[in-house]
Each structure stands twice: as C-alpha cells, then as structure tokens.
Amino acid sequence: LLNLRGSDISYNPVFFAYVLVTKSDVYLFVDERKLEDAAKASLQTVGVKIRPYECSFEDLTRLVQEAPENEKLWVDSRCSLALQDAIGGPNKIEEARSPVQTAKAIKNATEIQGFRDCHIRDASALCEYFAWLEEELVEKGNKSLSEVDAADKLEALRSKLPMFMGLSFDTISSTGANGSVIHYQPERDTCMMIDVNKLYLCDSGAQYLDGTTDVTRTMHFGTPSEFEREAFTRVLKGHIQIDMAVFPRGTTGYVLDCLARAALWKAGLDFRHGTGHGVGSFLNVHEGPQGIGTRIAFNDTALEAGMTVSDEPGYYEDGEFGIRIENILVAREVDTKKNFGGRGYLGFEHLTVVPIQTRLVDPSLLTPEERAWLDAYHREVFEKVSPLLAPGSRALTWLERETRPLPVA
C-alpha cells in the first residue's frame, strides 16, 4: 500500500508493521527507528501518521470504539484472532481479501520493465555459473564440489551485479536423488558432492532493486538416460504450452494447469506441486493471490494483464532424480483474429532468459510448434544476454553452444 521495503525477514524485503486506513486518516504502526529520514518525509508529505508498533492494538481498539456503532472494519481474510478481538469481535469486522493484495499483484509498466531488466542481468550470472560448473565437473574432473559450494559460487556471481540486494530464497542446489526432494535445501555438513553422471537441479533467485527473480534449470553434464531425456522433454512440453497459452479474460490458473501436465499424463507421469506462483516486484518471491495449480484456491482469482506468475512443471523420480524447468512470465493482452463475446484475450511474455539444456531434449517428442518455440527462445536468450558477457569468455562460449538450434532430424 505504501510501497515501502525493509529487512525484518530473510530473503523478503518487508518489515513488521500494521496499516490502518480510515475515512480520513492513514496510520502506520512501525518501529520508527527502522524508517530512513527520506521515508519519513515521504510518508508525512502524503499525510500518513506514524505510530509505534506496540500501540497498534491499543489504538485500533480506541479508534473502533470512537467510530459510529453501525460501522465495521474491513480486514484481510488472514487477520489473526488477536487482532479481531482488539477490533471488538466478528460482529465489528468485514472479512475479505484485501484489495491491496490484488492491486499489488498487477504490475505497472515501470515494474514490468524492471522485471525484464533484472532477469537479463540475473541470466548473465547464471550463464557464468553453469559454464564454471561444467568446467569444474567435466574438464577438471572435480569430484569434491559440494551442493553448498556450488550454491555459494552462484551467490557470489550474483552479488557482483548492479542493484543486487540479496537472494530471494535459499538456493536449491541438488544432485541425483536430492533433486527428487521438491524443496530440498543442502546443508554444508551433510550435502552430497555433485556427480557429473547424474542430473543436477538448481532452483535459485535474487532480489534486485528493480525486481525479483526465481529460475530453475536442470542440467546433465554427462550422458543422460533415455528415460531422463523423455521425462525432461515431457516437462519441457508442458512448460512451453503454458508459455504459449492464449486464453479469454476471466480465466484462472486452475483452468490452465492441465496444459502443464498433459504431456506427462500421456506417459503416466505427473508432479506433486503447483505449476506457478505469483512473484513480487522487489518483494516476496511467492506472492498471491494468483497462481497456476490444482488447488481449488487458484480458481478464485482470474489472471489479469500485468500479473506475474512462474511456469515450473517438473517430474521427480523418487530416490533417483528431479527435473524442473522454471521461467517467470507476465500476463499481457493479446490481439486475436476474433474476440468471442467481446471478452478480450490474454497471453504471456516470458521474462527469464536462461538456456534450457538441449542435451536433455528428445526432439522426436516435440511438435513443430514446440520445436520452433525452443529455437526462438534460445535466439532471444542469446540476443539479450550475450552483450553482458565478456568477449571470448568461458560464459559466452557456453552461451553460444547452449543456444544453438536443435539439430535437424
């Protein structure tokens, strides 16, 4: 609501506070020591009254008591029982999703451009990382590189980028069987050494002043099995179908979810997590209310132009490997030949520009349209990211190879 950022919670640039909006005033309950002078001046300019955080319940009780008897306070559906009691109980509140949540989910033009820019910068670090990792595992034969060592290297590369503010979550750096644990987090003393002969799944992201990133790539630096290639390609097909989707206004992520799973279902495969979540603009990497998945809650919120959402189908063979491909998308208006019912149609623009390893792709499973999408995506990746990599560098050489078109059958 106030477009403020803080650092009270790891990985999430937010702070502990309450905001109360009445018909005449706006109150911000916060530890004032956390506010920079510029923030205080800006808030005071627009008439926001700053109050101590510890006074929030006391002030709220008083303000409600001073209000007309028939008036209620609109609170978010996640309101705590303690806060409800301070207001005066359920008869004094109107409980519904906050309109601020929906407004925040729809990014403006500045925020969308920030997403584009920070994802290109972020991709340059990932290219440097995967090129380094391949050199360590393949060329140097390093067998003592741990999952945590690799995650630390990626963070170090990102930290050099302009406007970097930190990671957006703990990096999921997982080799072999650990990749089959969907929310795996490597620990320094117990994690595995990365095995060149096994699939490697890396889910990572960062916070930048102009946006938030979250990207997953699955790589094999040796020779993948036929089943690994089939599973990867079926995941990729679902990823592409979400990316290419065109749908009428009013459509929810609950409806779109089957597009990500259809190719897996045809082989009797599936995955046990949602296909996509909203992403904040230099805010929480998981942001609602929109999403793509099988949870019925995702049928409550229609996708709207300007909403961001991840596109991350996967497949996990228990005890063996994990596969996930994740890009961040932004919904946008699409011109269609017809406009049935005058509803208007939406599609997606992908913001993530990191190569998808073609070594793991079985081209025979792709339709001509899907094949064209992958080649076009890699052309776009090279055009946007290559200018950020040093000429003749290991990363640029890696990018050039990884963005080549699929071989002609």
Disulfide bonds with the S-S distance in Angstrom:
none
